[in-house]
């Protein structure tokens, strides 16, 4: 697959304390909890924060604050970005050395294996590494190939892409469960679609390296057609209507971000059609979301205060 990161962030802030307490605060869920310095139990509240804390040997108490600019269920990889941000914060606090790959793998472990949340693992790698990457999933490893795109090409891609919020959020786990069911029941058709998506991703990579932006836009459409075949829950009448309007107004291609079922719709168009297209989608209830490409992945920093 071809992946990129944009300027919508997940933030965590950790402040050491002189107590034996762990105090966590999620701005997004408006929740505050306090815990003793021991293995934390999961109960459906702030489990991502708890599971990440459990992965680190914390000897001192601290206050941990978390906030994301995009809501959960928006298709923007919010949960995985938050997992990566939490790992980054706690590794700095504990002095644990970790590279991007180790961070992505730990985020995957926390979400998919420890918390048993259904989903893929491209979001963890995207958040950790950042920038444009071709991500290839093999049996026992993930191969990350950075795409070194010129500033001119990035500017052109930026100008031709529009991002819209459909007005709905969804649980990606439900879609992944339906995809797993379809794999069991219609294995041949499912694998055919997955093979075609893999092929399209390779062509997208080549089109970018050749600076063929129009072909890249067309491949987005081909990928969307194939993705819809993986599960009936990936799309819905509202998404189909918005995408059809976009195509009628000159979109070469596009895709629903994340697992699908709601969230954000990305469209790719010719420069002369973008303003008319945006106005039409807004008229039909979509909300345009300004964005810029973000070349960096996880970033951590320390600020020394008066007491710590």
SULSUL-V793282 format. One record per residue. N is the residue number from 1. D_CENTER is the distance of its C-alpha to the mean C-alpha in whole Angstrom. Layout:
N|D_CENTER  N|D_CENTER
This chain:
1|13  2|12  3|9  4|9  5|8  6|10  7|12  8|10  9|10  10|11  11|14  12|17  13|20  14|23  15|27  16|29  17|32  18|36  19|35  20|34  21|32  22|28  23|27  24|23  25|22  26|19  27|19  28|17  29|19  30|22  31|23  32|25  33|26  34|29  35|29  36|32  37|31  38|31  39|28  40|26  41|26  42|24  43|25  44|21  45|21  46|19  47|19  48|16  49|18  50|21  51|19  52|18  53|21  54|23  55|22  56|24  57|28  58|28  59|32  60|32  61|30  62|28  63|26  64|22  65|20  66|17  67|15  68|12  69|12  70|10  71|11  72|10  73|10  74|9  75|7  76|4  77|2  78|6  79|8  80|6  81|7  82|10  83|11  84|11  85|13  86|15  87|16  88|17  89|19  90|21  91|21  92|23  93|25  94|26  95|27  96|25  97|24  98|21  99|19  100|16  101|16  102|18  103|15  104|12  105|15  106|16  107|12  108|12  109|16  110|16  111|13  112|14  113|18  114|19  115|18  116|18  117|15  118|14  119|11  120|10  121|9  122|8  123|4  124|7  125|9  126|7  127|7  128|11  129|12  130|11  131|12  132|13  133|13  134|15  135|13  136|16  137|16  138|20  139|22  140|22  141|20  142|16  143|18  144|16  145|18  146|17  147|18  148|21  149|21  150|24  151|23  152|25  153|23  154|20  155|22  156|23  157|19  158|18  159|21  160|21  161|17  162|17  163|14  164|15  165|15  166|16  167|18  168|16  169|14  170|14  171|14  172|11  173|14  174|17  175|15  176|15  177|18  178|20  179|19  180|20  181|23  182|24  183|23  184|26  185|28  186|28  187|27  188|28  189|27  190|23  191|23  192|25  193|22  194|19  195|22  196|22  197|18  198|19  199|21  200|20  201|17  202|20  203|22  204|19  205|19  206|23  207|23  208|21  209|23  210|26  211|25  212|25  213|23  214|25  215|24  216|20  217|20  218|22  219|20  220|17  221|20  222|21  223|17  224|17  225|21  226|20  227|17  228|19  229|21  230|19  231|19  232|21  233|19  234|16  235|18  236|21  237|23  238|22  239|19  240|22  241|24  242|22  243|21  244|24  245|25  246|23  247|25  248|28  249|27  250|27  251|23  252|23  253|20  254|16  255|14  256|12  257|8  258|7  259|10  260|12  261|15  262|14  263|11  264|11  265|13  266|13  267|17  268|19  269|23  270|26  271|26  272|29  273|28  274|25  275|26  276|28  277|25  278|23  279|26  280|27  281|23  282|24  283|27  284|26  285|23  286|20  287|19  288|18  289|16  290|17  291|14  292|15  293|13  294|13  295|14  296|14  297|12  298|13  299|16  300|19  301|22  302|25  303|28  304|31  305|33  306|36  307|36  308|33
